[in-house]
Amino acid sequence: MVVRTRFTAIALPLLFHVFSGAVGGFFVWHAFHGERGVAADLETRREMADIEAQLKAVRAEKAEWLKKVDLLRGPVVDRDLLDEEARNLLNRVGKSDLVVILPPDKG
């Protein structure tokens, strides 16, 4: 009887601490590696930085296009820009243009 009492006095607190440690370890592991953990937060921040860089590039391109459209629209049309865009669209050159044909890159 004394042996069994001593065993339960040691085993029950030990079992309780092991179980508590396992449960705590489970929550700590998920806090770092889980779906909303620290690692996922860092990955989300990296993705946000990439997306913001792409957004900045797209906004710069949009501003450039709006500037070109504003030059082609309105009471006074920029004739040089109109001529350049028409030649690019139609794949033509003017009579007085100098055409330089470069050899193809070997690479």
Buried (B, 14 or more C-beta within 10 A) or exposed (E): EEEEEEEEEEEEEEEEEEEEEEEEEEEEEEEEEEEEBEEEEEEEEEEEEEEEEEEEEEEEEEEEEEEBEEBEEEEEEBEEEEEEBEEEEEEEEEEEEEEEEEEEEEE
